[in-house]
Amino acid sequence: MTSKELLYVEDALGHEKFMKSCATKTSGKLTDPTLSTYMGELSKKHDEIFNKFLNLL
């Protein structure tokens, strides 16, 4: 893997970590159960994407 590709993967990992964190926090603050569940699902999805990027290393 080139250094440029490595930087891309590291950047993508940071973005996915941030998105998961935002979705998790938002899910906990929502009072609407449907929206809260949806945000929980988004959090899981971003965790899956994070792990896929991590497996590239």
N, CA, C and O atoms as CSV, one atom per row, in Angstrom:
chain,resi,resn,atom,element,x,y,z
A,1,MET,N,N,0.849,-1.167,0.000
A,1,MET,CA,C,0.000,0.000,0.000
A,1,MET,C,C,0.903,1.241,0.000
A,1,MET,O,O,1.847,1.340,0.785
A,2,THR,N,N,0.599,2.164,-0.880
A,2,THR,CA,C,1.397,3.382,-0.943
A,2,THR,C,C,1.073,4.292,0.233
A,2,THR,O,O,0.067,4.107,0.918
A,3,SER,N,N,1.934,5.273,0.458
A,3,SER,CA,C,1.697,6.193,1.575
A,3,SER,C,C,0.433,7.022,1.340
A,3,SER,O,O,-0.264,7.370,2.292
A,4,LYS,N,N,0.138,7.338,0.087
A,4,LYS,CA,C,-1.076,8.095,-0.230
A,4,LYS,C,C,-2.321,7.254,0.074
A,4,LYS,O,O,-3.299,7.763,0.622
A,5,GLU,N,N,-2.282,5.987,-0.277
A,5,GLU,CA,C,-3.403,5.097,0.017
A,5,GLU,C,C,-3.581,4.920,1.522
A,5,GLU,O,O,-4.708,4.881,2.017
A,6,LEU,N,N,-2.484,4.816,2.238
A,6,LEU,CA,C,-2.535,4.684,3.686
A,6,LEU,C,C,-3.171,5.922,4.318
A,6,LEU,O,O,-3.976,5.804,5.242
A,7,LEU,N,N,-2.815,7.096,3.825
A,7,LEU,CA,C,-3.421,8.332,4.328
A,7,LEU,C,C,-4.926,8.350,4.069
A,7,LEU,O,O,-5.703,8.797,4.913
A,8,TYR,N,N,-5.330,7.860,2.897
A,8,TYR,CA,C,-6.748,7.795,2.582
A,8,TYR,C,C,-7.482,6.880,3.561
A,8,TYR,O,O,-8.542,7.244,4.072
A,9,VAL,N,N,-6.932,5.708,3.823
A,9,VAL,CA,C,-7.569,4.755,4.738
A,9,VAL,C,C,-7.638,5.343,6.144
A,9,VAL,O,O,-8.664,5.219,6.814
A,10,GLU,N,N,-6.564,5.980,6.598
A,10,GLU,CA,C,-6.570,6.596,7.922
A,10,GLU,C,C,-7.627,7.694,8.013
A,10,GLU,O,O,-8.313,7.821,9.028
A,11,ASP,N,N,-7.756,8.484,6.952
A,11,ASP,CA,C,-8.762,9.546,6.917
A,11,ASP,C,C,-10.169,8.947,6.949
A,11,ASP,O,O,-11.041,9.435,7.666
A,12,ALA,N,N,-10.381,7.895,6.174
A,12,ALA,CA,C,-11.683,7.236,6.140
A,12,ALA,C,C,-12.027,6.636,7.505
A,12,ALA,O,O,-13.181,6.689,7.929
A,13,LEU,N,N,-11.039,6.070,8.191
A,13,LEU,CA,C,-11.260,5.526,9.533
A,13,LEU,C,C,-11.711,6.629,10.493
A,13,LEU,O,O,-12.624,6.430,11.295
A,14,GLY,N,N,-11.072,7.774,10.404
A,14,GLY,CA,C,-11.453,8.899,11.252
A,14,GLY,C,C,-12.865,9.367,10.984
A,14,GLY,O,O,-13.612,9.663,11.916
A,15,HIS,N,N,-13.239,9.437,9.713
A,15,HIS,CA,C,-14.593,9.857,9.360
A,15,HIS,C,C,-15.631,8.865,9.865
A,15,HIS,O,O,-16.660,9.262,10.412
A,16,GLU,N,N,-15.366,7.589,9.683
A,16,GLU,CA,C,-16.316,6.574,10.124
A,16,GLU,C,C,-16.453,6.555,11.643
A,16,GLU,O,O,-17.552,6.370,12.167
A,17,LYS,N,N,-15.350,6.745,12.345
A,17,LYS,CA,C,-15.393,6.806,13.810
A,17,LYS,C,C,-16.245,7.989,14.260
A,17,LYS,O,O,-17.048,7.871,15.185
A,18,PHE,N,N,-16.061,9.138,13.592
A,18,PHE,CA,C,-16.833,10.341,13.912
A,18,PHE,C,C,-18.323,10.121,13.628
A,18,PHE,O,O,-19.168,10.482,14.448
A,19,MET,N,N,-18.650,9.534,12.475
A,19,MET,CA,C,-20.052,9.310,12.109
A,19,MET,C,C,-20.727,8.337,13.073
A,19,MET,O,O,-21.883,8.529,13.450
A,20,LYS,N,N,-19.999,7.293,13.470
A,20,LYS,CA,C,-20.557,6.346,14.439
A,20,LYS,C,C,-20.834,7.049,15.759
A,20,LYS,O,O,-21.885,6.847,16.367
A,21,SER,N,N,-19.900,7.868,16.200
A,21,SER,CA,C,-20.058,8.603,17.450
A,21,SER,C,C,-21.269,9.533,17.393
A,21,SER,O,O,-22.057,9.590,18.337
A,22,CYS,N,N,-21.411,10.248,16.305
A,22,CYS,CA,C,-22.553,11.166,16.144
A,22,CYS,C,C,-23.876,10.405,16.141
A,22,CYS,O,O,-24.838,10.822,16.786
A,23,ALA,N,N,-23.921,9.303,15.425
A,23,ALA,CA,C,-25.157,8.522,15.349
A,23,ALA,C,C,-25.515,7.932,16.710
A,23,ALA,O,O,-26.687,7.899,17.084
A,24,THR,N,N,-24.517,7.469,17.446
A,24,THR,CA,C,-24.762,6.888,18.764
A,24,THR,C,C,-25.282,7.947,19.734
A,24,THR,O,O,-26.246,7.711,20.462
A,25,LYS,N,N,-24.643,9.105,19.739
A,25,LYS,CA,C,-25.074,10.186,20.631
A,25,LYS,C,C,-26.483,10.655,20.287
A,25,LYS,O,O,-27.307,10.874,21.176
A,26,THR,N,N,-26.752,10.808,19.002
A,26,THR,CA,C,-28.069,11.272,18.567
A,26,THR,C,C,-29.140,10.254,18.914
A,26,THR,O,O,-30.230,10.626,19.349
A,27,SER,N,N,-28.847,8.991,18.730
A,27,SER,CA,C,-29.800,7.929,19.052
A,27,SER,C,C,-30.213,7.989,20.517
A,27,SER,O,O,-31.379,7.779,20.849
A,28,GLY,N,N,-29.256,8.276,21.384
A,28,GLY,CA,C,-29.541,8.345,22.818
A,28,GLY,C,C,-30.355,9.563,23.212
A,28,GLY,O,O,-31.020,9.554,24.248
A,29,LYS,N,N,-30.314,10.615,22.398
A,29,LYS,CA,C,-31.018,11.855,22.724
A,29,LYS,C,C,-32.432,11.929,22.146
A,29,LYS,O,O,-33.250,12.726,22.607
A,30,LEU,N,N,-32.716,11.111,21.151
A,30,LEU,CA,C,-34.019,11.188,20.493
A,30,LEU,C,C,-35.115,10.558,21.351
A,30,LEU,O,O,-34.902,9.541,22.012
A,31,THR,N,N,-36.279,11.178,21.325
A,31,THR,CA,C,-37.418,10.627,22.062
A,31,THR,C,C,-38.318,9.787,21.166
A,31,THR,O,O,-39.074,8.948,21.656
A,32,ASP,N,N,-38.243,10.004,19.878
A,32,ASP,CA,C,-39.032,9.212,18.932
A,32,ASP,C,C,-38.363,7.848,18.777
A,32,ASP,O,O,-37.223,7.771,18.319
A,33,PRO,N,N,-39.055,6.771,19.152
A,33,PRO,CA,C,-38.419,5.442,19.100
A,33,PRO,C,C,-38.021,5.004,17.691
A,33,PRO,O,O,-37.020,4.307,17.522
A,34,THR,N,N,-38.789,5.402,16.685
A,34,THR,CA,C,-38.463,5.017,15.315
A,34,THR,C,C,-37.165,5.683,14.865
A,34,THR,O,O,-36.292,5.029,14.295
A,35,LEU,N,N,-37.043,6.974,15.123
A,35,LEU,CA,C,-35.822,7.685,14.755
A,35,LEU,C,C,-34.627,7.194,15.559
A,35,LEU,O,O,-33.521,7.071,15.033
A,36,SER,N,N,-34.857,6.917,16.825
A,36,SER,CA,C,-33.781,6.421,17.674
A,36,SER,C,C,-33.267,5.076,17.167
A,36,SER,O,O,-32.058,4.844,17.130
A,37,THR,N,N,-34.167,4.209,16.782
A,37,THR,CA,C,-33.794,2.901,16.234
A,37,THR,C,C,-33.024,3.070,14.933
A,37,THR,O,O,-32.025,2.389,14.701
A,38,TYR,N,N,-33.492,3.981,14.086
A,38,TYR,CA,C,-32.820,4.238,12.814
A,38,TYR,C,C,-31.392,4.734,13.047
A,38,TYR,O,O,-30.459,4.283,12.382
A,39,MET,N,N,-31.227,5.648,13.979
A,39,MET,CA,C,-29.889,6.162,14.270
A,39,MET,C,C,-29.005,5.058,14.855
A,39,MET,O,O,-27.802,5.029,14.594
A,40,GLY,N,N,-29.582,4.165,15.629
A,40,GLY,CA,C,-28.831,3.017,16.134
A,40,GLY,C,C,-28.349,2.123,15.004
A,40,GLY,O,O,-27.228,1.615,15.034
A,41,GLU,N,N,-29.208,1.936,14.003
A,41,GLU,CA,C,-28.829,1.142,12.835
A,41,GLU,C,C,-27.710,1.827,12.051
A,41,GLU,O,O,-26.790,1.168,11.566
A,42,LEU,N,N,-27.794,3.156,11.930
A,42,LEU,CA,C,-26.733,3.894,11.248
A,42,LEU,C,C,-25.405,3.744,11.992
A,42,LEU,O,O,-24.348,3.613,11.375
A,43,SER,N,N,-25.474,3.766,13.307
A,43,SER,CA,C,-24.269,3.589,14.112
A,43,SER,C,C,-23.635,2.237,13.827
A,43,SER,O,O,-22.419,2.140,13.658
A,44,LYS,N,N,-24.452,1.197,13.774
A,44,LYS,CA,C,-23.942,-0.146,13.471
A,44,LYS,C,C,-23.342,-0.202,12.069
A,44,LYS,O,O,-22.305,-0.831,11.858
A,45,LYS,N,N,-23.999,0.461,11.106
A,45,LYS,CA,C,-23.520,0.466,9.726
A,45,LYS,C,C,-22.151,1.135,9.635
A,45,LYS,O,O,-21.256,0.640,8.950
A,46,HIS,N,N,-21.993,2.265,10.331
A,46,HIS,CA,C,-20.702,2.954,10.314
A,46,HIS,C,C,-19.629,2.133,11.018
A,46,HIS,O,O,-18.456,2.203,10.650
A,47,ASP,N,N,-20.015,1.361,12.017
A,47,ASP,CA,C,-19.069,0.467,12.686
A,47,ASP,C,C,-18.606,-0.626,11.716
A,47,ASP,O,O,-17.428,-0.983,11.694
A,48,GLU,N,N,-19.533,-1.149,10.922
A,48,GLU,CA,C,-19.179,-2.165,9.924
A,48,GLU,C,C,-18.218,-1.601,8.883
A,48,GLU,O,O,-17.240,-2.249,8.510
A,49,ILE,N,N,-18.507,-0.382,8.416
A,49,ILE,CA,C,-17.646,0.252,7.416
A,49,ILE,C,C,-16.268,0.516,8.013
A,49,ILE,O,O,-15.251,0.310,7.350
A,50,PHE,N,N,-16.234,0.974,9.275
A,50,PHE,CA,C,-14.961,1.204,9.971
A,50,PHE,C,C,-14.136,-0.078,9.983
A,50,PHE,O,O,-12.941,-0.056,9.687
A,51,ASN,N,N,-14.776,-1.189,10.324
A,51,ASN,CA,C,-14.060,-2.468,10.399
A,51,ASN,C,C,-13.562,-2.932,9.022
A,51,ASN,O,O,-12.499,-3.545,8.921
A,52,LYS,N,N,-14.327,-2.638,7.971
A,52,LYS,CA,C,-13.882,-2.993,6.614
A,52,LYS,C,C,-12.627,-2.217,6.246
A,52,LYS,O,O,-11.683,-2.779,5.689
A,53,PHE,N,N,-12.618,-0.918,6.558
A,53,PHE,CA,C,-11.420,-0.124,6.294
A,53,PHE,C,C,-10.243,-0.612,7.140
A,53,PHE,O,O,-9.110,-0.679,6.663
A,54,LEU,N,N,-10.518,-0.944,8.375
A,54,LEU,CA,C,-9.457,-1.419,9.278
A,54,LEU,C,C,-8.832,-2.714,8.769
A,54,LEU,O,O,-7.631,-2.938,8.922
A,55,ASN,N,N,-9.653,-3.556,8.166
A,55,ASN,CA,C,-9.149,-4.818,7.629
A,55,ASN,C,C,-8.247,-4.629,6.415
A,55,ASN,O,O,-7.530,-5.550,6.024
A,56,LEU,N,N,-8.281,-3.443,5.819
A,56,LEU,CA,C,-7.385,-3.177,4.691
A,56,LEU,C,C,-5.938,-3.041,5.134
A,56,LEU,O,O,-5.009,-3.218,4.345
A,57,LEU,N,N,-5.763,-2.719,6.431
A,57,LEU,CA,C,-4.398,-2.485,6.926
A,57,LEU,C,C,-3.728,-3.765,7.293
A,57,LEU,O,O,-2.577,-3.756,7.728
